[in-house]
Amino acid sequence: MKIILKTTLSKKDQVILDSLQKAVPQALERKRRLGHYAVVWRNGKPVMIGEDAPKISEDSASYEAGKGF
């Protein structure tokens, strides 16, 4: 499969990107203020952030690893 990377975005794509870059920080800030956790992508893996984020124990992490996630 050949992958072609665009170096510039179309005007429509730039509008979409700009709106997402504005909306995501607002949504994360709202979750923080409400005390909700958020799931973000870090180092190639989903990570739950926030004070109320569920804690993952070693047992559940190894269980999930075996499920092929």
Secondary structure, DSSP 4 states (H G I P E B T S, - for coil): ------SS--HHHHHHHHHHHHHHHHHHHHHHHHT--EEEEETTEEEEESTTPPPPPHHHHHHHHHTT-
